[in-house]
Amino acid sequence: MSDIKRYYVENAAYFLTTVTKDRLEIFKDPKYCKILLVTIEYFKLILDYKLYGFCIMPEHLHLIIHPFGKYNFSYIMQMIKGSFARKLNKINGNMGHIWQKTFYDECILNSLQLINKLEYVHNNPVEAQLVTLPEEYPYSSYNHYIKTDFLLNPIIEIDMPEF
């Protein structure tokens, strides 16, 4: 197990980042991005958390979540990562780890921190030179905030934060 100590603040949102094992760029495949989005949405319903933002990069995932049920963000990440890994291994006929064991977390306590993290997440594909504008990247929550026509058929629902 990891030596990372997690601190939980009641009624706080969290910026979470997890990386694939050996930084393999498995999310260059749109099919795997869609499977991960469905997994996130499924556990959002089951584990009672709000999803404020996300970005699936080729070798890592950013989430901004607000647990409000009985499950903390560590358990939520464990379920998302484990379920996705089992699905991917089944599809590819593999066994083994898909993700690095640990993940990064940062508590978000106010709207300014939340806006800053959303901007970071949404600009991550631009900084990585995958696209020139955030709205060009299909696997982030940017278009949930900007383009209302995108909301007609979303793969995943975003809970808009109250500012």
GROMACS elastic network, one bead per residue, 0.5 to 0.9 nm:
[ bonds ]
;  ai    aj funct       b0    kb
    1     4     6  0.88816   500
    1   101     6  0.82705   500
    1   102     6  0.89391   500
    2     5     6  0.83733   500
    2   101     6  0.77682   500
    2   102     6  0.69055   500
    4   102     6  0.79882   500
    6    74     6  0.81080   500
    6   105     6  0.80881   500
    7   107     6  0.84524   500
    8    12     6  0.81200   500
    8    72     6  0.76291   500
    8    73     6  0.83347   500
    8   107     6  0.80010   500
    9    12     6  0.56878   500
    9    13     6  0.85592   500
    9   107     6  0.75124   500
    9   109     6  0.87340   500
   10    13     6  0.89187   500
   10    67     6  0.87666   500
   10    68     6  0.84490   500
   11    66     6  0.73356   500
   11    67     6  0.73525   500
   11    68     6  0.66517   500
   11   109     6  0.85843   500
   12    65     6  0.88063   500
   12    66     6  0.61450   500
   12    67     6  0.75624   500
   12    68     6  0.86244   500
   12   107     6  0.66347   500
   12   108     6  0.60474   500
   12   109     6  0.57042   500
   12   110     6  0.84676   500
   13    50     6  0.85671   500
   13    52     6  0.86298   500
   13    64     6  0.68427   500
   13    65     6  0.54813   500
   13    67     6  0.69632   500
   13   106     6  0.86094   500
   13   107     6  0.61045   500
   13   108     6  0.50262   500
   13   109     6  0.67360   500
   13   110     6  0.87207   500
   13   114     6  0.80907   500
   14    63     6  0.79210   500
   14    64     6  0.55057   500
   14    65     6  0.54061   500
   14    66     6  0.62015   500
   14    67     6  0.83941   500
   14    73     6  0.75783   500
   14   105     6  0.64782   500
   14   106     6  0.55374   500
   14   108     6  0.53825   500
   14   109     6  0.85400   500
   14   114     6  0.88494   500
   15    53     6  0.88927   500
   15    62     6  0.72251   500
   15    63     6  0.58890   500
   15    65     6  0.67440   500
   15   104     6  0.80572   500
   15   105     6  0.56308   500
   15   106     6  0.50913   500
   15   107     6  0.64321   500
   15   108     6  0.68991   500
   15   114     6  0.84856   500
   15   117     6  0.71298   500
   16    61     6  0.80136   500
   16    62     6  0.56472   500
   16    63     6  0.50897   500
   16    64     6  0.61525   500
   16    65     6  0.78137   500
   16    73     6  0.85507   500
   16    77     6  0.85133   500
   16   103     6  0.70140   500
   16   104     6  0.55844   500
   16   106     6  0.65922   500
   16   107     6  0.88859   500
   17    60     6  0.70377   500
   17    61     6  0.55646   500
   17    63     6  0.64624   500
   17    64     6  0.88815   500
   17   103     6  0.57280   500
   17   104     6  0.50616   500
   17   105     6  0.65898   500
   18    59     6  0.88340   500
   18    60     6  0.56365   500
   18    61     6  0.53911   500
   18    62     6  0.68024   500
   18    63     6  0.87411   500
   18    77     6  0.86946   500
   18    81     6  0.87858   500
   18    99     6  0.73416   500
   18   100     6  0.71833   500
   18   101     6  0.86278   500
   18   102     6  0.71507   500
   18   104     6  0.64205   500
   18   105     6  0.89576   500
   19    22     6  0.83385   500
   19    23     6  0.63965   500
   19    24     6  0.87374   500
   19    59     6  0.59756   500
   19    61     6  0.64360   500
   19    98     6  0.89544   500
   19    99     6  0.59233   500
   19   100     6  0.57562   500
   19   101     6  0.87139   500
   19   102     6  0.83510   500
   19   103     6  0.71635   500
   20    24     6  0.58977   500
   20    25     6  0.75602   500
   20    26     6  0.78280   500
   20    58     6  0.89125   500
   20    59     6  0.54396   500
   20    60     6  0.58219   500
   20    61     6  0.84265   500
   20    97     6  0.86425   500
   20    98     6  0.57897   500
   20   100     6  0.54899   500
   21    24     6  0.62543   500
   21    59     6  0.84523   500
   21    97     6  0.67904   500
   21    98     6  0.54628   500
   21   101     6  0.81266   500
   22    25     6  0.89918   500
   22    59     6  0.88221   500
   22    98     6  0.88445   500
   22    99     6  0.82714   500
   22   100     6  0.75489   500
   23    26     6  0.85675   500
   23    58     6  0.85901   500
   23    59     6  0.52718   500
   23    60     6  0.75343   500
   23    99     6  0.84859   500
   23   100     6  0.84104   500
   24    27     6  0.84784   500
   24    58     6  0.78037   500
   24    59     6  0.56427   500
   24    60     6  0.88864   500
   24    98     6  0.86180   500
   25    28     6  0.59222   500
   25    29     6  0.84898   500
   25    57     6  0.81912   500
   25    60     6  0.80582   500
   26    29     6  0.62702   500
   26    32     6  0.72216   500
   26    33     6  0.86299   500
   26    58     6  0.61002   500
   26    59     6  0.62836   500
   26    98     6  0.89463   500
   27    30     6  0.65955   500
   27    31     6  0.81917   500
   27    32     6  0.58752   500
   27    33     6  0.56531   500
   27    56     6  0.70849   500
   27    57     6  0.65055   500
   27    59     6  0.62623   500
   27    60     6  0.80444   500
   28    31     6  0.88213   500
   28    32     6  0.80154   500
   28    33     6  0.79288   500
   28    57     6  0.79233   500
   28    58     6  0.51067   500
   28    59     6  0.81641   500
   29    32     6  0.56008   500
   29    33     6  0.67305   500
   29    58     6  0.83418   500
   30    34     6  0.62419   500
   30    35     6  0.86599   500
   30   139     6  0.86790   500
   31    34     6  0.52134   500
   31    35     6  0.63008   500
   31    36     6  0.87198   500
   32    35     6  0.50051   500
   32    36     6  0.61520   500
   32    37     6  0.85926   500
   32    84     6  0.89560   500
   32    88     6  0.76589   500
   33    36     6  0.51248   500
   33    37     6  0.62047   500
   33    38     6  0.87055   500
   33    56     6  0.68986   500
   33    57     6  0.89809   500
   33   139     6  0.70629   500
   34    37     6  0.50220   500
   34    38     6  0.62071   500
   34    39     6  0.85516   500
   34   139     6  0.83949   500
   34   155     6  0.76675   500
   35    38     6  0.51723   500
   35    39     6  0.61799   500
   35    40     6  0.86977   500
   35    84     6  0.73743   500
   35    87     6  0.82586   500
   35    88     6  0.85483   500
   36    40     6  0.61718   500
   36    41     6  0.86095   500
   36    56     6  0.85777   500
   36    80     6  0.80672   500
   36    81     6  0.88054   500
   36    84     6  0.61950   500
   37    40     6  0.50827   500
   37    41     6  0.61712   500
   37    42     6  0.85416   500
   37    56     6  0.87613   500
   37   139     6  0.84984   500
   37   155     6  0.68634   500
   37   156     6  0.63350   500
   38    41     6  0.50765   500
   38    42     6  0.60325   500
   38    43     6  0.86680   500
   38   155     6  0.69311   500
   38   156     6  0.68866   500
   39    42     6  0.50871   500
   39    43     6  0.62874   500
   39    44     6  0.84836   500
   39    80     6  0.63005   500
   39    81     6  0.88603   500
   39    83     6  0.72118   500
   39    84     6  0.65528   500
   40    43     6  0.53795   500
   40    44     6  0.60497   500
   40    45     6  0.88479   500
   40    51     6  0.88772   500
   40    80     6  0.61834   500
   40    84     6  0.89596   500
   40   156     6  0.78633   500
   41    45     6  0.65431   500
   41    46     6  0.88324   500
   41    51     6  0.87309   500
   41   155     6  0.81701   500
   41   156     6  0.56921   500
   41   157     6  0.71229   500
   42    45     6  0.54487   500
   42    46     6  0.63968   500
   42    47     6  0.85854   500
   42    80     6  0.89388   500
   43    47     6  0.54477   500
   43    48     6  0.76856   500
   43    49     6  0.82351   500
   43    76     6  0.74658   500
   43    79     6  0.75354   500
   43    80     6  0.68798   500
   44    47     6  0.55699   500
   44    48     6  0.56302   500
   44    49     6  0.53776   500
   44    50     6  0.68435   500
   44    51     6  0.73635   500
   44    76     6  0.85601   500
   45    48     6  0.57081   500
   45    49     6  0.74493   500
   46    49     6  0.85192   500
   47    67     6  0.81055   500
   47    68     6  0.88091   500
   47    69     6  0.67955   500
   47    70     6  0.77883   500
   47    71     6  0.63519   500
   47    76     6  0.69892   500
   48    66     6  0.88372   500
   48    67     6  0.63989   500
   48    68     6  0.60622   500
   48    69     6  0.50164   500
   48    70     6  0.77734   500
   48    71     6  0.75151   500
   49    65     6  0.64559   500
   49    66     6  0.54030   500
   49    68     6  0.55363   500
   49    69     6  0.66641   500
   49    71     6  0.82985   500
   49    72     6  0.89674   500
   49    73     6  0.87050   500
   49    76     6  0.84539   500
   50    64     6  0.84712   500
   50    65     6  0.54818   500
   50    67     6  0.62734   500
   50    68     6  0.74445   500
   50   158     6  0.76053   500
   50   159     6  0.56795   500
   50   160     6  0.85864   500
   50   161     6  0.87294   500
   51    54     6  0.77579   500
   51    63     6  0.74826   500
   51    64     6  0.60553   500
   51    66     6  0.64984   500
   51    67     6  0.86985   500
   51   157     6  0.77615   500
   51   158     6  0.55070   500
   51   159     6  0.54509   500
   51   160     6  0.81019   500
   51   161     6  0.89188   500
   52    63     6  0.77957   500
   52    64     6  0.53392   500
   52    65     6  0.57741   500
   52    66     6  0.75643   500
   52   114     6  0.86652   500
   52   118     6  0.80714   500
   52   141     6  0.80860   500
   52   158     6  0.57398   500
   52   159     6  0.54357   500
   52   160     6  0.61198   500
   52   161     6  0.64654   500
   53    62     6  0.79346   500
   53    63     6  0.57947   500
   53    65     6  0.72299   500
   53   117     6  0.87356   500
   53   118     6  0.63481   500
   53   121     6  0.75481   500
   53   122     6  0.83365   500
   53   140     6  0.74199   500
   53   141     6  0.53306   500
   53   142     6  0.77881   500
   53   144     6  0.89086   500
   53   158     6  0.68892   500
   53   159     6  0.83722   500
   53   160     6  0.89116   500
   54    61     6  0.73866   500
   54    62     6  0.52937   500
   54    64     6  0.62067   500
   54    65     6  0.87540   500
   54   118     6  0.81886   500
   54   121     6  0.67457   500
   54   122     6  0.78520   500
   54   139     6  0.78678   500
   54   140     6  0.53093   500
   54   141     6  0.53710   500
   54   142     6  0.82947   500
   54   158     6  0.89904   500
   55    60     6  0.84981   500
   55    61     6  0.59209   500
   55    62     6  0.51588   500
   55    63     6  0.67810   500
   55   121     6  0.60448   500
   55   122     6  0.67734   500
   55   124     6  0.78034   500
   55   125     6  0.82518   500
   55   137     6  0.89506   500
   55   138     6  0.89683   500
   55   139     6  0.57538   500
   55   141     6  0.65335   500
   55   142     6  0.84997   500
   56    59     6  0.79369   500
   56    60     6  0.63044   500
   56    62     6  0.64614   500
   56    63     6  0.86546   500
   56   125     6  0.89411   500
   56   139     6  0.55019   500
   56   140     6  0.63001   500
   57    60     6  0.51310   500
   57    61     6  0.58672   500
   57    62     6  0.79809   500
   57   124     6  0.79718   500
   57   125     6  0.69986   500
   57   128     6  0.89606   500
   57   139     6  0.77218   500
   57   140     6  0.86341   500
   58    61     6  0.82837   500
   60    99     6  0.87813   500
   62   121     6  0.66657   500
   62   140     6  0.89888   500
   63   121     6  0.82480   500
   64   108     6  0.88954   500
   64   114     6  0.83373   500
   64   117     6  0.79442   500
   64   118     6  0.78236   500
   64   121     6  0.88251   500
   65    73     6  0.77797   500
   66    73     6  0.80081   500
   67    70     6  0.79043   500
   67    71     6  0.67300   500
   67    72     6  0.61182   500
   67    73     6  0.64383   500
   67    76     6  0.84162   500
   68    71     6  0.76272   500
   68    72     6  0.82739   500
   69    72     6  0.78853   500
   71    74     6  0.81598   500
   71    75     6  0.62438   500
   71    76     6  0.67391   500
   72    75     6  0.55799   500
   72    76     6  0.63862   500
   72    77     6  0.88604   500
   73    77     6  0.60742   500
   73    78     6  0.84624   500
   73   105     6  0.87829   500
   74    77     6  0.52292   500
   74    78     6  0.61293   500
   74    79     6  0.86981   500
   74   103     6  0.89576   500
   75    79     6  0.62007   500
   75    80     6  0.86672   500
   76    79     6  0.52525   500
   76    80     6  0.62579   500
   76    81     6  0.85895   500
   77    80     6  0.51393   500
   77    81     6  0.59069   500
   77    82     6  0.82064   500
   77   103     6  0.84743   500
   78    81     6  0.53597   500
   78    82     6  0.58276   500
   78    83     6  0.83183   500
   79    82     6  0.51913   500
   79    83     6  0.58562   500
   79    84     6  0.83278   500
   80    83     6  0.54019   500
   80    84     6  0.60666   500
   80    85     6  0.84829   500
   81    84     6  0.53168   500
   81    85     6  0.60424   500
   81    86     6  0.86611   500
   81    98     6  0.81620   500
   81    99     6  0.70427   500
   82    85     6  0.51227   500
   82    86     6  0.62165   500
   82    87     6  0.86841   500
   82    97     6  0.89824   500
   82    98     6  0.86938   500
   82    99     6  0.87010   500
   83    86     6  0.52274   500
   83    87     6  0.62962   500
   83    88     6  0.86884   500
   84    87     6  0.51168   500
   84    88     6  0.61073   500
   84    89     6  0.85090   500
   84    98     6  0.84784   500
   85    88     6  0.51394   500
   85    89     6  0.59805   500
   85    90     6  0.84264   500
   85    95     6  0.89408   500
   85    96     6  0.82208   500
   85    97     6  0.69757   500
   85    98     6  0.55798   500
   85    99     6  0.76289   500
   86    89     6  0.51812   500
   86    90     6  0.60647   500
   86    91     6  0.86085   500
   86    95     6  0.82530   500
   86    96     6  0.88718   500
   86    98     6  0.88233   500
   87    90     6  0.51286   500
   87    91     6  0.61773   500
   87    92     6  0.86647   500
   88    91     6  0.50993   500
   88    92     6  0.61566   500
   88    93     6  0.82745   500
   88    94     6  0.79847   500
   88    98     6  0.81587   500
   89    92     6  0.51878   500
   89    93     6  0.55688   500
   89    95     6  0.56078   500
   89    96     6  0.74467   500
   89    97     6  0.87260   500
   89    98     6  0.82325   500
   90    93     6  0.50665   500
   90    94     6  0.64699   500
   90    95     6  0.79765   500
   91    94     6  0.78579   500
   92    95     6  0.87675   500
   95    98     6  0.89956   500
   97   100     6  0.75006   500
   97   101     6  0.84007   500
   99   102     6  0.82748   500
  100   103     6  0.74113   500
  108   111     6  0.80606   500
  108   112     6  0.88883   500
  108   113     6  0.58464   500
  108   114     6  0.61544   500
  108   117     6  0.86064   500
  109   112     6  0.86173   500
  109   113     6  0.68868   500
  109   114     6  0.77999   500
  110   113     6  0.55522   500
  110   114     6  0.63977   500
  110   115     6  0.88802   500
  110   163     6  0.88762   500
  111   115     6  0.60875   500
  111   116     6  0.85486   500
  111   161     6  0.84398   500
  111   162     6  0.82959   500
  111   163     6  0.60810   500
  112   115     6  0.51547   500
  112   116     6  0.61824   500
  112   117     6  0.86390   500
  113   116     6  0.51134   500
  113   117     6  0.61826   500
  113   118     6  0.85936   500
  114   117     6  0.51841   500
  114   118     6  0.61177   500
  114   119     6  0.85871   500
  114   161     6  0.87683   500
  115   118     6  0.50712   500
  115   119     6  0.61416   500
  115   120     6  0.85928   500
  116   119     6  0.51519   500
  116   120     6  0.62148   500
  116   121     6  0.86793   500
  117   121     6  0.60649   500
  117   122     6  0.84837   500
  118   121     6  0.51007   500
  118   122     6  0.60027   500
  118   123     6  0.84126   500
  118   141     6  0.87287   500
  118   142     6  0.83038   500
  119   122     6  0.51958   500
  119   123     6  0.59671   500
  119   124     6  0.84330   500
  119   142     6  0.87528   500
  120   123     6  0.52497   500
  120   124     6  0.60203   500
  121   124     6  0.52540   500
  121   125     6  0.81446   500
  121   140     6  0.78253   500
  121   141     6  0.86013   500
  121   142     6  0.85615   500
  122   125     6  0.70437   500
  122   126     6  0.81117   500
  122   134     6  0.59001   500
  122   135     6  0.84540   500
  122   137     6  0.86920   500
  122   140     6  0.64511   500
  122   141     6  0.71119   500
  122   142     6  0.56448   500
  123   126     6  0.51850   500
  123   127     6  0.61913   500
  123   128     6  0.86295   500
  123   133     6  0.79120   500
  123   134     6  0.57547   500
  123   142     6  0.88371   500
  124   127     6  0.51188   500
  124   128     6  0.61671   500
  124   129     6  0.86202   500
  124   130     6  0.88452   500
  124   134     6  0.81345   500
  125   128     6  0.50186   500
  125   129     6  0.61809   500
  125   130     6  0.52574   500
  125   131     6  0.60917   500
  125   132     6  0.82178   500
  125   133     6  0.82746   500
  125   134     6  0.68255   500
  125   137     6  0.68465   500
  125   140     6  0.87723   500
  126   130     6  0.58978   500
  126   131     6  0.51843   500
  126   132     6  0.54761   500
  126   133     6  0.60832   500
  126   134     6  0.62124   500
  126   137     6  0.84665   500
  127   130     6  0.77141   500
  127   131     6  0.84267   500
  127   132     6  0.86240   500
  128   131     6  0.79211   500
  129   132     6  0.67065   500
  130   137     6  0.78245   500
  131   134     6  0.70028   500
  131   135     6  0.86691   500
  131   136     6  0.61786   500
  131   137     6  0.64258   500
  132   135     6  0.88073   500
  132   136     6  0.73138   500
  132   137     6  0.88851   500
  133   136     6  0.56060   500
  133   137     6  0.75488   500
  134   137     6  0.57226   500
  134   138     6  0.88155   500
  134   140     6  0.83227   500
  134   142     6  0.66775   500
  134   143     6  0.82998   500
  135   138     6  0.74007   500
  135   140     6  0.85410   500
  135   142     6  0.62549   500
  135   143     6  0.59148   500
  135   146     6  0.80994   500
  135   147     6  0.85683   500
  136   143     6  0.88138   500
  137   140     6  0.64817   500
  137   142     6  0.82602   500
  137   143     6  0.87063   500
  138   141     6  0.83240   500
  138   142     6  0.86382   500
  138   143     6  0.81013   500
  139   142     6  0.86346   500
  140   143     6  0.73382   500
  140   144     6  0.84405   500
  141   144     6  0.52577   500
  141   145     6  0.69521   500
  141   156     6  0.88480   500
  141   158     6  0.73642   500
  142   145     6  0.55002   500
  142   146     6  0.63859   500
  142   147     6  0.83333   500
  143   147     6  0.50850   500
  143   148     6  0.77271   500
  143   149     6  0.89654   500
  143   150     6  0.64803   500
  143   151     6  0.82122   500
  144   147     6  0.61538   500
  144   148     6  0.69301   500
  144   149     6  0.89212   500
  144   150     6  0.65264   500
  144   151     6  0.62607   500
  144   154     6  0.82469   500
  144   157     6  0.82551   500
  144   158     6  0.68676   500
  144   160     6  0.89828   500
  145   148     6  0.75216   500
  145   158     6  0.86114   500
  145   160     6  0.80999   500
  146   150     6  0.86035   500
  147   150     6  0.55355   500
  147   151     6  0.73815   500
  148   151     6  0.54092   500
  148   152     6  0.75368   500
  149   152     6  0.56522   500
  149   153     6  0.82680   500
  150   153     6  0.64220   500
  150   154     6  0.64654   500
  151   154     6  0.53140   500
  151   157     6  0.82765   500
  153   156     6  0.88243   500
  154   157     6  0.65056   500
  158   161     6  0.89888   500
